[in-house]
Structures are given as structure tokens and as C-alpha cells.
Amino acid sequence: MNLRSLAQSLIRLILGGLFIFSGVIKMNDPLGFSYKLEEYFGADVFNLEFLQPLALPMAVFLVTFEVVLGLLMLIGYLRAFTFWSMAGLMAFFTFLTFYSAYFNKVTDCGCFGDAIPLTPWESFTKDVILSVLIALYFALGLRNVKPIMSRFWARGVMGLAVFAMAFFTNWVYNHLPVWDFRAYKPGTDIAKAMAPAEELGLTPPQYDVVYTLRKGEEVMEVSGTDYVAQKWWEKPEWVMDAEATRNIKVADGYEPPVHDFAIAPGGEDQTDQWLAYPESYWLVAYDFRRADMAQLERMCREFQKLHDAGIPVVGLTSTDLSEVEALQARTGTSFPWSNGDGTALKTIVRSNPGATHLRKGVVVKHCHFNDFPAAK
């Protein structure tokens, strides 16, 4: 094997392996990837809100396509299709990550799910490197790529792979991710995961505010530090656009993996109390409008049995509490509910509704509504 063939084979192995790894990691949590797509489609990023209802099928298609391309690259089958598809995907994702990084729109690209969190600039750098590898792969000549098996076997392998991916995706969607990399994974001590950097003797990240100032058609962005040092308030011709004010991270540091979380039935913060219980159960339904209501009502009745037996149970939702009261009236239940941040609740369990079991604030188990048993 000459140097040219060796280099192309190495690039082929790297690209194929990374595409498969990235796709499988996201395929393990299709809901999580769909939430990330919804974030990109939001009004404050690309303003494509009409695509948000399609986020889940798009997520499933993208991760499946990613794995398929990785396998095709390794096998050496459909060489031109594989190259141009990879090049197109990388051009798209490179633009996406640059936009996120430069405009500070999405703080975690979701490229490797929750398994390997990357900042937007780290993700952009990764995409640039992969784009260079794809260009080198093409420059070395597609005709030099030798398939490792016959067309018959390649088609068979790809067919089996697509079937396996469809089965796996359906399983994790209707149950829970096989590998849990989230902040609330089993074994997590919620109180410790919420502790701030100062409490742990660590350095927190540093932030600065950015003001947008306007003078006629001129627009200028000024950091909070410069605003004070240069006394911009003494320049009345410059008007501050308060709605455009934002915070930016200027130095990395430790950030608690669990944040924006509280248990506050009736508006009273009882988080510490709930995390201290020897045993407790949470019914998590981040959004009633998107929940399986028949399953939610069934789980409410089962949770009420636990409540009647003296076991601490609480419902967690971001839905308006008037809808919670309507649910309680329909199901004849009275256990407490707490209103919280929807993003945090979606992170707890990939099921709407879902259940979480804790012992002294340590996560024991999560349960999808399809697997939730009757209370005993």
C-alpha cells in the first residue's frame, strides 16, 4: 500500500468512525436531539418556528443518515454519493456552528448529545477539521477507494443496519435512552449537582454584559466594563437599546450540571426538604399540551395511591397551574404540584409524562410512561 492509499484509508476510517459514533450517540436520545433542533428553529435563533413540529422526525432522519454515511464510507460503497452527502452535511453544520458561536445563540451544539458537550467554538473547530479531511479525501481521488466487500454484501449490510437503527430508535423513543449521560442520570446526588462553584471551592465562569447603543443609523456594542470605563452615559447622543442587552461568557469555569431546578408547591421553595426525604417520587410532565394525557391521568391515579400511603410524591410541570387543577379535578387527585423551568424538566426524564424515584436526593431510577407499573 503506497502513502497515498494509506492516507486515504486513514481519513476514511476517521470520517466513517466519527459519523457512526456521532449518529449513534444522538440516536440513543432522539428526543434530546429534537429539543436541540427546536432550539435552533426558535424565534431568537433562525426564526423557523413552523419547523418545530417536525423536529422529531427530522432528528430521526438526520441521525440515521449520519450513521448510514459513516457505514458507506467504511465499506467504500456508493463513493460519490457518500462524498457529496458528507460534504453537504459538513457545509451545513459548519455554517450552523459558526453562526451559533459568533452570535452566541446556542451554547451547546448537541453534536455528540449529552455524552460529550462542546461549546459552539469547539464544535465549529471540529467541523472545520472534518471539512478539511473530507476535502483531502476527495483530492486523493474517489476512484482510488476500494470497497471492502461486494455490492451484494454491501447492500445486505446496509439493509440490516437500517433495520437495526429503526428498531433501536423506536425502542429508546418508547422507553428511555439506553445510555444516560444527562445531569439527572441514576446515581446523581441532586443537591451536590446543584452546588455552586464557590461552595465547592472552584472558580465559576465569568460573565460580562453587552449593551447595544444607537445613534441614528449607527449601531455599536459596548461591554459593561467599557461602558463604565468610558462613561458612555455622558454621551446622550447614543441611546441604549435595552431589548438588545445580553450577557456573554468571558472566562470558563465550573457550572453546576443541575441548574434552574426547584420544587416549590404553592410557590414556596421546598427543594431541600424534598431532597432530604428517605424516599420520594416525582411525576414529571413538562408540558401537558404535548403529553400523552391518557397516560398522565393513569400515572396521577397511581401517584395518588403512593400519596395516600404516606410516601412523598410531587408533580413537576411548566404548564399553567390552572391546567393542573383541571387535571386534579378529572382524576380526583390531591398530591402537590410544582411549577418549574420546562428545559430543566425535559432534562430529568425523556418521557412526557415520566417518573423519577429518589432516595435522600439521589436518583435511583427513571421510568417512561410505557414502563410505569401500577403502585403496590
C-alpha positions in Angstrom: 0.0 0.0 0.0 1.5 3.3 -1.1 1.4 6.5 1.0 -1.5 7.9 -1.0 -3.7 4.9 -0.3 -2.6 4.8 3.3 -3.6 8.4 3.9 -6.9 7.9 2.2 -7.7 4.8 4.2 -6.8 6.6 7.4 -9.1 9.5 6.5 -11.8 7.1 5.5 -11.6 5.3 8.9 -11.7 8.6 10.9 -14.6 10.1 8.9 -16.6 6.8 8.9 -16.0 6.2 12.6 -16.8 9.7 13.7 -20.1 9.8 11.7 -21.2 6.5 13.1 -20.2 7.5 16.7 -22.0 10.9 16.4 -25.1 9.3 14.9 -25.4 6.5 17.4 -24.9 8.9 20.4 -27.8 11.1 19.1 -29.9 8.1 18.1 -29.7 6.9 21.7 -31.7 10.1 22.7 -33.8 11.2 19.7 -36.0 13.4 21.9 -32.9 15.2 23.2 -31.7 15.9 19.7 -35.2 17.1 18.6 -35.2 19.5 21.6 -31.9 20.9 20.3 -33.4 21.3 16.8 -36.4 23.1 18.3 -33.9 25.5 19.9 -32.3 26.2 16.6 -35.7 26.8 15.0 -36.7 29.2 17.7 -37.6 32.8 17.1 -34.4 34.1 18.7 -32.1 31.9 16.5 -33.2 31.2 12.9 -36.9 32.2 13.4 -38.2 29.0 11.7 -40.8 28.2 14.3 -43.0 26.5 11.6 -40.4 23.7 11.6 -40.6 23.0 15.3 -43.4 20.4 15.0 -41.2 18.5 12.5 -38.2 18.5 14.9 -38.5 14.8 16.0 -38.9 13.2 12.5 -36.1 15.5 11.3 -33.9 14.4 14.2 -34.5 10.7 13.5 -33.8 11.2 9.8 -30.6 13.1 10.4 -29.1 10.6 12.9 -30.0 7.7 10.7 -28.5 9.4 7.6 -25.4 10.2 9.6 -24.8 6.6 10.5 -25.6 5.4 7.0 -23.0 7.7 5.6 -20.4 6.5 8.1 -21.1 2.9 7.2 -20.9 3.7 3.4 -17.6 5.4 4.0 -16.1 2.5 5.8 -17.5 -0.1 3.3 -16.5 2.0 0.3 -19.9 1.6 -1.4 -21.6 4.4 -3.3 -18.4 6.5 -3.2 -19.6 9.7 -5.0 -23.0 9.7 -3.1 -21.2 9.3 0.2 -18.7 12.1 -0.5 -21.2 14.7 -1.7 -23.6 13.9 1.1 -20.9 14.2 3.7 -19.6 17.4 2.1 -23.1 18.9 2.1 -23.8 18.0 5.7 -20.5 19.4 6.8 -21.0 22.6 4.9 -24.4 23.0 6.6 -23.2 22.1 10.1 -20.1 24.3 9.8 -22.3 27.3 9.0 -24.6 26.4 11.8 -21.9 26.1 14.4 -20.2 29.3 13.3 -23.5 31.2 13.5 -24.1 29.8 17.0 -20.6 30.6 18.1 -20.3 34.1 16.6 -23.7 35.3 17.7 -23.8 33.3 20.9 -27.2 31.8 20.1 -27.0 28.1 21.2 -24.5 27.4 23.9 -24.2 23.6 23.2 -24.4 22.4 19.6 -25.6 18.9 20.5 -23.2 17.2 18.0 -22.5 14.4 20.4 -25.6 14.7 22.6 -25.0 14.9 26.3 -22.2 12.4 26.1 -19.5 15.0 25.0 -20.8 18.6 25.5 -19.0 21.0 23.2 -19.0 24.8 23.2 -20.0 26.4 19.9 -16.4 27.4 19.1 -15.2 23.9 19.9 -17.9 22.4 17.7 -17.0 24.9 14.9 -13.3 23.9 15.1 -14.3 20.2 14.9 -16.4 20.8 11.8 -13.6 22.8 10.1 -11.2 19.9 10.7 -13.7 17.3 9.4 -14.4 19.5 6.3 -10.6 19.6 5.6 -10.5 15.8 5.9 -13.4 15.5 3.5 -11.7 17.8 1.0 -8.4 15.8 1.3 -10.3 12.5 0.9 -11.7 13.9 -2.4 -8.3 15.3 -3.5 -6.8 11.8 -3.1 -9.2 10.5 -5.7 -12.6 8.8 -5.2 -11.6 6.2 -7.9 -8.8 5.0 -5.6 -11.3 4.0 -2.9 -11.6 0.2 -2.9 -14.8 -1.4 -1.5 -14.1 -3.9 1.3 -17.0 -6.2 0.1 -19.1 -7.0 -3.0 -22.1 -4.9 -3.9 -24.4 -7.8 -2.9 -22.9 -8.0 0.6 -22.8 -4.2 0.9 -26.5 -3.9 0.2 -27.2 -6.7 2.7 -25.1 -5.0 5.5 -26.8 -1.6 4.8 -30.2 -3.2 4.9 -29.6 -4.9 8.2 -28.0 -1.7 9.6 -31.1 0.4 8.7 -33.4 -2.2 10.2 -31.3 -2.2 13.4 -31.3 1.6 13.6 -35.1 1.7 13.1 -35.6 -0.9 15.9 -33.2 0.9 18.3 -34.7 4.4 17.7 -38.2 3.1 18.2 -37.1 1.3 21.4 -35.4 4.4 23.0 -38.3 6.6 22.0 -40.9 4.4 23.6 -38.8 3.6 26.6 -35.7 5.5 27.7 -32.2 6.1 26.3 -30.0 3.0 26.8 -27.1 5.2 27.9 -27.9 8.1 30.2 -25.4 11.0 30.0 -27.8 13.7 31.4 -27.3 15.7 34.6 -30.1 13.7 36.3 -28.8 10.2 35.5 -29.2 7.4 38.1 -26.7 7.8 40.9 -26.7 11.6 40.7 -26.9 13.4 44.1 -29.1 16.3 43.1 -28.0 18.6 46.0 -24.3 18.1 45.1 -25.0 18.6 41.4 -26.7 21.9 42.2 -23.9 23.2 44.4 -22.3 26.4 43.1 -18.6 26.7 42.3 -17.9 28.8 45.3 -19.4 26.2 47.7 -17.1 23.6 46.1 -14.0 25.8 46.2 -13.9 26.0 42.4 -13.8 29.0 40.1 -17.1 30.0 38.5 -17.4 31.2 34.9 -17.1 35.0 34.4 -19.7 37.0 32.5 -20.0 40.5 31.2 -22.9 42.4 29.9 -23.0 43.8 26.4 -25.0 46.9 25.6 -26.3 47.9 22.2 -26.1 51.7 21.6 -27.7 53.5 18.7 -27.1 57.0 17.2 -29.2 57.4 14.1 -28.2 54.7 11.7 -25.0 53.8 13.7 -25.0 50.8 16.0 -22.3 50.0 18.5 -21.9 47.2 21.0 -20.1 48.0 24.2 -19.2 45.7 27.1 -20.3 46.6 30.6 -16.7 47.1 31.6 -16.0 49.6 28.7 -19.4 51.3 29.3 -18.3 52.2 32.8 -14.6 52.9 32.0 -15.5 55.2 29.0 -18.5 56.8 30.7 -20.9 56.2 27.9 -23.8 57.6 30.0 -22.3 61.0 29.4 -22.9 60.7 25.7 -26.6 61.5 25.3 -26.5 61.2 21.5 -26.1 57.4 22.0 -29.3 55.7 23.0 -29.3 52.3 24.7 -31.4 49.6 23.1 -32.5 47.8 26.3 -34.1 44.9 24.5 -30.8 44.0 22.8 -28.8 43.8 26.0 -27.3 40.4 26.6 -24.7 38.6 28.8 -21.7 36.9 27.3 -19.2 34.5 28.9 -15.7 36.0 29.1 -14.0 33.2 31.0 -14.8 29.5 31.5 -15.3 28.0 34.9 -17.3 25.3 36.8 -21.0 25.4 36.2 -23.4 23.1 38.2 -24.7 20.4 35.9 -28.2 20.8 37.6 -29.5 24.3 37.4 -32.8 26.2 37.0 -34.4 23.5 39.2 -36.6 23.9 42.2 -39.5 22.2 43.9 -41.9 24.8 45.1 -45.5 23.7 45.6 -47.7 26.7 46.2 -44.8 29.0 45.4 -42.8 28.0 48.5 -39.3 26.7 47.8 -39.1 23.2 49.4 -36.3 21.8 47.3 -34.0 21.0 50.3 -37.0 19.3 52.1 -37.8 17.1 49.1 -34.1 16.1 48.5 -33.9 15.1 52.2 -36.7 12.6 52.1 -35.6 8.9 52.6 -37.8 8.0 49.6 -39.7 10.2 47.2 -41.2 10.0 43.7 -41.6 12.7 41.1 -44.2 12.8 38.3 -42.6 14.8 35.6 -44.8 16.2 32.8 -43.0 19.3 31.4 -45.9 20.3 29.1 -49.5 19.0 29.3 -50.2 20.1 25.7 -47.5 17.7 24.4 -48.1 14.9 26.9 -49.9 11.6 26.5 -52.9 12.7 28.6 -54.3 9.2 29.0 -51.0 8.1 30.4 -50.7 11.2 32.5 -54.1 10.6 34.1 -53.3 7.0 34.8 -50.0 7.9 36.4 -51.7 10.6 38.5 -54.1 8.0 40.0 -51.1 5.7 40.7 -49.2 8.5 42.3 -52.2 9.3 44.5 -52.1 5.7 45.9 -48.5 6.4 46.9 -49.5 9.8 48.4 -52.4 8.1 50.4 -49.8 5.6 51.7 -47.7 8.4 53.2 -45.0 8.3 50.5 -43.8 11.8 49.4 -44.8 12.4 45.8 -44.8 15.6 43.8 -45.8 16.6 40.3 -43.4 18.8 38.3 -44.5 20.8 35.2 -44.1 24.0 33.4 -47.8 24.1 32.5 -50.0 26.7 33.9 -51.3 25.6 37.3 -54.9 26.2 36.2 -54.5 23.2 33.9 -53.0 21.3 36.9 -56.1 22.0 38.9 -58.3 20.8 36.0 -56.2 17.6 35.8 -56.6 17.0 39.6 -60.4 17.5 39.3 -60.6 15.0 36.4 -58.5 12.4 38.2 -59.6 13.0 41.8 -56.1 13.5 43.0 -54.6 15.8 45.6 -50.9 15.3 45.8 -48.9 18.6 45.3 -47.6 20.0 42.1 -44.7 22.4 41.5 -44.3 24.7 38.5 -40.8 24.9 37.1 -38.5 25.5 34.1 -39.5 23.5 31.1 -36.0 22.9 29.8 -34.8 21.6 33.2 -37.8 19.2 33.4 -37.2 17.9 29.9 -33.7 17.0 31.0 -34.8 15.0 34.0 -36.6 12.2 32.1 -37.1 11.7 28.4 -40.8 10.9 28.7 -43.8 13.2 28.9 -45.1 12.1 31.4 -42.4 10.2 33.2 -41.5 9.2 36.7 -38.3 9.5 38.8 -37.6 7.7 42.1 -35.1 9.2 44.6 -33.6 8.1 47.9 -32.3 11.0 50.0 -32.0 13.2 46.9 -30.1 10.6 44.9 -31.7 9.5 41.6 -32.4 5.8 41.8 -34.4 5.3 38.6 -36.3 7.0 35.8 -39.4 5.4 34.2 -41.1 6.0 30.8 -44.9 6.0 31.0 -44.9 2.9 28.8 -43.0 1.1 31.6 -44.6 2.7 34.6 -46.2 -0.1 36.8 -49.3 0.1 39.0 -48.5 1.2 42.5 -48.4 -1.6 45.0 
